Amino acid sequence: MKPKTAASRARVIDPLPSCQGCHLTMSAAELTRINSLAIDELVRCEECRRILIRIT
């Protein structure tokens, strides 16, 4: 298994929910979809494919 690096993951920041890796702003529909997923489900940015870390 490859070690995880900071370049392979990014946080989602409010008030403008966006990937902090590629800065893609997420739509309200995408944010609702992400928030409805199980807490242990892996979420990736649609643009850069980084793993998104949900901050609650």
Biopython code that builds the backbone (N, CA, C, O; Angstrom):
import numpy as np
from Bio.PDB.StructureBuilder import StructureBuilder

atoms = [
    (1, "MET", "N", (0.833, -1.168, 0.000)),
    (1, "MET", "CA", (0.000, 0.000, 0.000)),
    (1, "MET", "C", (0.887, 1.244, 0.000)),
    (1, "MET", "O", (1.849, 1.325, 0.763)),
    (2, "LYS", "N", (0.560, 2.211, -0.858)),
    (2, "LYS", "CA", (1.328, 3.445, -0.928)),
    (2, "LYS", "C", (1.071, 4.306, 0.303)),
    (2, "LYS", "O", (-0.063, 4.381, 0.775)),
    (3, "PRO", "N", (2.110, 4.958, 0.830)),
    (3, "PRO", "CA", (1.879, 5.862, 1.953)),
    (3, "PRO", "C", (1.093, 7.086, 1.492)),
    (3, "PRO", "O", (1.257, 7.552, 0.364)),
    (4, "LYS", "N", (0.248, 7.595, 2.366)),
    (4, "LYS", "CA", (-0.537, 8.782, 2.042)),
    (4, "LYS", "C", (0.338, 10.017, 2.219)),
    (4, "LYS", "O", (1.097, 10.121, 3.182)),
    (5, "THR", "N", (0.223, 10.939, 1.291)),
    (5, "THR", "CA", (0.957, 12.193, 1.394)),
    (5, "THR", "C", (-0.034, 13.336, 1.428)),
    (5, "THR", "O", (-1.205, 13.166, 1.089)),
    (6, "ALA", "N", (0.433, 14.494, 1.835)),
    (6, "ALA", "CA", (-0.438, 15.672, 1.886)),
    (6, "ALA", "C", (-0.989, 16.004, 0.508)),
    (6, "ALA", "O", (-2.079, 16.567, 0.406)),
    (7, "ALA", "N", (-0.273, 15.675, -0.541)),
    (7, "ALA", "CA", (-0.731, 15.983, -1.899)),
    (7, "ALA", "C", (-1.890, 15.100, -2.339)),
    (7, "ALA", "O", (-2.546, 15.401, -3.336)),
    (8, "SER", "N", (-2.152, 14.027, -1.622)),
    (8, "SER", "CA", (-3.216, 13.116, -2.043)),
    (8, "SER", "C", (-4.535, 13.359, -1.320)),
    (8, "SER", "O", (-5.511, 12.645, -1.552)),
    (9, "ARG", "N", (-4.570, 14.371, -0.436)),
    (9, "ARG", "CA", (-5.823, 14.670, 0.256)),
    (9, "ARG", "C", (-5.983, 16.179, 0.438)),
    (9, "ARG", "O", (-5.009, 16.932, 0.403)),
    (10, "ALA", "N", (-7.227, 16.600, 0.633)),
    (10, "ALA", "CA", (-7.523, 18.020, 0.793)),
    (10, "ALA", "C", (-8.743, 18.179, 1.675)),
    (10, "ALA", "O", (-9.584, 17.283, 1.754)),
    (11, "ARG", "N", (-8.836, 19.310, 2.331)),
    (11, "ARG", "CA", (-9.987, 19.582, 3.192)),
    (11, "ARG", "C", (-11.066, 20.310, 2.406)),
    (11, "ARG", "O", (-10.796, 20.927, 1.375)),
    (12, "VAL", "N", (-12.293, 20.228, 2.909)),
    (12, "VAL", "CA", (-13.411, 21.007, 2.386)),
    (12, "VAL", "C", (-13.641, 22.130, 3.385)),
    (12, "VAL", "O", (-13.885, 21.876, 4.564)),
    (13, "ILE", "N", (-13.562, 23.377, 2.916)),
    (13, "ILE", "CA", (-13.652, 24.537, 3.791)),
    (13, "ILE", "C", (-14.930, 25.309, 3.519)),
    (13, "ILE", "O", (-15.292, 25.528, 2.363)),
    (14, "ASP", "N", (-15.624, 25.728, 4.590)),
    (14, "ASP", "CA", (-16.757, 26.649, 4.485)),
    (14, "ASP", "C", (-16.216, 28.051, 4.706)),
    (14, "ASP", "O", (-15.120, 28.174, 5.253)),
    (15, "PRO", "N", (-16.908, 29.121, 4.319)),
    (15, "PRO", "CA", (-18.270, 29.225, 3.818)),
    (15, "PRO", "C", (-18.399, 28.889, 2.338)),
    (15, "PRO", "O", (-19.496, 28.553, 1.891)),
    (16, "LEU", "N", (-17.335, 28.965, 1.571)),
    (16, "LEU", "CA", (-17.401, 28.514, 0.181)),
    (16, "LEU", "C", (-16.824, 27.111, 0.147)),
    (16, "LEU", "O", (-15.606, 26.943, 0.106)),
    (17, "PRO", "N", (-17.690, 26.095, 0.164)),
    (17, "PRO", "CA", (-17.162, 24.730, 0.174)),
    (17, "PRO", "C", (-16.373, 24.448, -1.101)),
    (17, "PRO", "O", (-16.909, 24.493, -2.208)),
    (18, "SER", "N", (-15.109, 24.161, -0.921)),
    (18, "SER", "CA", (-14.260, 23.909, -2.079)),
    (18, "SER", "C", (-13.148, 22.947, -1.694)),
    (18, "SER", "O", (-12.795, 22.806, -0.524)),
    (19, "CYS", "N", (-12.616, 22.301, -2.695)),
    (19, "CYS", "CA", (-11.455, 21.443, -2.512)),
    (19, "CYS", "C", (-10.251, 22.358, -2.312)),
    (19, "CYS", "O", (-9.997, 23.238, -3.134)),
    (20, "GLN", "N", (-9.523, 22.159, -1.245)),
    (20, "GLN", "CA", (-8.358, 22.996, -0.991)),
    (20, "GLN", "C", (-7.136, 22.523, -1.767)),
    (20, "GLN", "O", (-6.062, 23.112, -1.651)),
    (21, "GLY", "N", (-7.294, 21.468, -2.554)),
    (21, "GLY", "CA", (-6.218, 21.004, -3.423)),
    (21, "GLY", "C", (-6.243, 21.726, -4.758)),
    (21, "GLY", "O", (-5.245, 22.313, -5.176)),
    (22, "CYS", "N", (-7.413, 21.678, -5.439)),
    (22, "CYS", "CA", (-7.541, 22.293, -6.765)),
    (22, "CYS", "C", (-8.432, 23.536, -6.744)),
    (22, "CYS", "O", (-8.556, 24.231, -7.752)),
    (23, "HIS", "N", (-9.054, 23.814, -5.588)),
    (23, "HIS", "CA", (-9.908, 24.994, -5.377)),
    (23, "HIS", "C", (-11.211, 24.951, -6.155)),
    (23, "HIS", "O", (-11.813, 25.994, -6.410)),
    (24, "LEU", "N", (-11.651, 23.771, -6.532)),
    (24, "LEU", "CA", (-12.948, 23.627, -7.180)),
    (24, "LEU", "C", (-14.036, 23.920, -6.155)),
    (24, "LEU", "O", (-14.071, 23.296, -5.095)),
    (25, "THR", "N", (-14.928, 24.869, -6.461)),
    (25, "THR", "CA", (-16.047, 25.181, -5.584)),
    (25, "THR", "C", (-17.150, 24.169, -5.830)),
    (25, "THR", "O", (-17.498, 23.879, -6.974)),
    (26, "MET", "N", (-17.696, 23.636, -4.747)),
    (26, "MET", "CA", (-18.732, 22.613, -4.858)),
    (26, "MET", "C", (-20.111, 23.245, -4.860)),
    (26, "MET", "O", (-20.370, 24.217, -4.150)),
    (27, "SER", "N", (-20.986, 22.678, -5.668)),
    (27, "SER", "CA", (-22.369, 23.157, -5.722)),
    (27, "SER", "C", (-23.102, 22.721, -4.456)),
    (27, "SER", "O", (-22.646, 21.838, -3.731)),
    (28, "ALA", "N", (-24.244, 23.355, -4.205)),
    (28, "ALA", "CA", (-25.068, 22.982, -3.049)),
    (28, "ALA", "C", (-25.513, 21.530, -3.158)),
    (28, "ALA", "O", (-25.562, 20.818, -2.155)),
    (29, "ALA", "N", (-25.837, 21.089, -4.365)),
    (29, "ALA", "CA", (-26.271, 19.703, -4.576)),
    (29, "ALA", "C", (-25.140, 18.724, -4.260)),
    (29, "ALA", "O", (-25.376, 17.685, -3.642)),
    (30, "GLU", "N", (-23.930, 19.044, -4.674)),
    (30, "GLU", "CA", (-22.781, 18.169, -4.407)),
    (30, "GLU", "C", (-22.488, 18.130, -2.909)),
    (30, "GLU", "O", (-22.188, 17.069, -2.362)),
    (31, "LEU", "N", (-22.572, 19.274, -2.251)),
    (31, "LEU", "CA", (-22.329, 19.320, -0.816)),
    (31, "LEU", "C", (-23.381, 18.517, -0.054)),
    (31, "LEU", "O", (-23.053, 17.827, 0.911)),
    (32, "THR", "N", (-24.635, 18.601, -0.476)),
    (32, "THR", "CA", (-25.712, 17.819, 0.138)),
    (32, "THR", "C", (-25.454, 16.329, -0.045)),
    (32, "THR", "O", (-25.649, 15.542, 0.881)),
    (33, "ARG", "N", (-25.015, 15.942, -1.244)),
    (33, "ARG", "CA", (-24.711, 14.537, -1.518)),
    (33, "ARG", "C", (-23.582, 14.045, -0.611)),
    (33, "ARG", "O", (-23.670, 12.958, -0.041)),
    (34, "ILE", "N", (-22.546, 14.829, -0.483)),
    (34, "ILE", "CA", (-21.405, 14.443, 0.352)),
    (34, "ILE", "C", (-21.829, 14.313, 1.812)),
    (34, "ILE", "O", (-21.454, 13.359, 2.493)),
    (35, "ASN", "N", (-22.610, 15.277, 2.285)),
    (35, "ASN", "CA", (-23.036, 15.257, 3.687)),
    (35, "ASN", "C", (-23.996, 14.119, 3.998)),
    (35, "ASN", "O", (-24.136, 13.731, 5.158)),
    (36, "SER", "N", (-24.658, 13.579, 2.982)),
    (36, "SER", "CA", (-25.598, 12.483, 3.215)),
    (36, "SER", "C", (-24.913, 11.111, 3.223)),
    (36, "SER", "O", (-25.540, 10.110, 3.570)),
    (37, "LEU", "N", (-23.647, 11.059, 2.848)),
    (37, "LEU", "CA", (-22.910, 9.794, 2.835)),
    (37, "LEU", "C", (-22.549, 9.366, 4.250)),
    (37, "LEU", "O", (-22.490, 10.185, 5.167)),
    (38, "ALA", "N", (-22.314, 8.089, 4.409)),
    (38, "ALA", "CA", (-21.864, 7.575, 5.707)),
    (38, "ALA", "C", (-20.538, 8.231, 6.072)),
    (38, "ALA", "O", (-19.719, 8.522, 5.201)),
    (39, "ILE", "N", (-20.335, 8.459, 7.362)),
    (39, "ILE", "CA", (-19.148, 9.161, 7.834)),
    (39, "ILE", "C", (-17.850, 8.437, 7.459)),
    (39, "ILE", "O", (-16.806, 9.074, 7.321)),
    (40, "ASP", "N", (-17.908, 7.116, 7.295)),
    (40, "ASP", "CA", (-16.703, 6.361, 6.952)),
    (40, "ASP", "C", (-16.536, 6.136, 5.447)),
    (40, "ASP", "O", (-15.621, 5.429, 5.024)),
    (41, "GLU", "N", (-17.407, 6.728, 4.645)),
    (41, "GLU", "CA", (-17.313, 6.574, 3.193)),
    (41, "GLU", "C", (-16.287, 7.557, 2.622)),
    (41, "GLU", "O", (-16.257, 8.731, 2.990)),
    (42, "LEU", "N", (-15.454, 7.052, 1.720)),
    (42, "LEU", "CA", (-14.414, 7.856, 1.090)),
    (42, "LEU", "C", (-15.025, 8.799, 0.063)),
    (42, "LEU", "O", (-15.825, 8.382, -0.774)),
    (43, "VAL", "N", (-14.643, 10.077, 0.129)),
    (43, "VAL", "CA", (-15.146, 11.080, -0.805)),
    (43, "VAL", "C", (-13.956, 11.669, -1.549)),
    (43, "VAL", "O", (-12.955, 12.048, -0.940)),
    (44, "ARG", "N", (-14.076, 11.742, -2.877)),
    (44, "ARG", "CA", (-12.994, 12.305, -3.694)),
    (44, "ARG", "C", (-13.484, 13.523, -4.455)),
    (44, "ARG", "O", (-14.658, 13.610, -4.816)),
    (45, "CYS", "N", (-12.582, 14.464, -4.697)),
    (45, "CYS", "CA", (-12.884, 15.633, -5.513)),
    (45, "CYS", "C", (-13.113, 15.164, -6.950)),
    (45, "CYS", "O", (-12.340, 14.369, -7.484)),
    (46, "GLU", "N", (-14.169, 15.659, -7.558)),
    (46, "GLU", "CA", (-14.487, 15.266, -8.932)),
    (46, "GLU", "C", (-13.445, 15.776, -9.932)),
    (46, "GLU", "O", (-13.274, 15.186, -10.998)),
    (47, "GLU", "N", (-12.755, 16.857, -9.599)),
    (47, "GLU", "CA", (-11.783, 17.458, -10.517)),
    (47, "GLU", "C", (-10.391, 16.825, -10.395)),
    (47, "GLU", "O", (-9.843, 16.334, -11.381)),
    (48, "CYS", "N", (-9.825, 16.839, -9.185)),
    (48, "CYS", "CA", (-8.439, 16.393, -9.011)),
    (48, "CYS", "C", (-8.314, 15.003, -8.385)),
    (48, "CYS", "O", (-7.211, 14.460, -8.314)),
    (49, "ARG", "N", (-9.428, 14.420, -7.929)),
    (49, "ARG", "CA", (-9.500, 13.077, -7.344)),
    (49, "ARG", "C", (-8.815, 12.962, -5.984)),
    (49, "ARG", "O", (-8.616, 11.850, -5.495)),
    (50, "ARG", "N", (-8.451, 14.076, -5.367)),
    (50, "ARG", "CA", (-7.916, 14.014, -4.011)),
    (50, "ARG", "C", (-9.004, 13.535, -3.062)),
    (50, "ARG", "O", (-10.191, 13.742, -3.314)),
    (51, "ILE", "N", (-8.603, 12.902, -1.986)),
    (51, "ILE", "CA", (-9.540, 12.488, -0.950)),
    (51, "ILE", "C", (-9.947, 13.742, -0.184)),
    (51, "ILE", "O", (-9.097, 14.508, 0.271)),
    (52, "LEU", "N", (-11.258, 13.942, -0.048)),
    (52, "LEU", "CA", (-11.755, 15.102, 0.681)),
    (52, "LEU", "C", (-11.971, 14.731, 2.140)),
    (52, "LEU", "O", (-12.580, 13.707, 2.449)),
    (53, "ILE", "N", (-11.474, 15.560, 3.017)),
    (53, "ILE", "CA", (-11.626, 15.359, 4.451)),
    (53, "ILE", "C", (-12.738, 16.274, 4.923)),
    (53, "ILE", "O", (-12.642, 17.498, 4.828)),
    (54, "ARG", "N", (-13.797, 15.660, 5.433)),
    (54, "ARG", "CA", (-14.946, 16.440, 5.906)),
    (54, "ARG", "C", (-14.676, 16.941, 7.315)),
    (54, "ARG", "O", (-14.362, 16.162, 8.216)),
    (55, "ILE", "N", (-14.801, 18.253, 7.493)),
    (55, "ILE", "CA", (-14.619, 18.884, 8.797)),
    (55, "ILE", "C", (-15.997, 19.223, 9.343)),
    (55, "ILE", "O", (-16.760, 19.946, 8.702)),
    (56, "THR", "N", (-16.319, 18.705, 10.521)),
    (56, "THR", "CA", (-17.637, 18.984, 11.104)),
    (56, "THR", "C", (-17.521, 19.892, 12.296)),
    (56, "THR", "O", (-18.530, 20.234, 12.913)),
]
sb = StructureBuilder()
sb.init_structure("model")
sb.init_model(0)
sb.init_chain("A")
sb.init_seg("    ")
for serial, (resi, resn, name, xyz) in enumerate(atoms, 1):
    if name == "N":
        sb.init_residue(resn, " ", resi, " ")
    sb.init_atom(name, np.array(xyz, "f"), 0.0, 1.0, " ", f" {name:<3s}", serial, name[0])
structure = sb.get_structure()
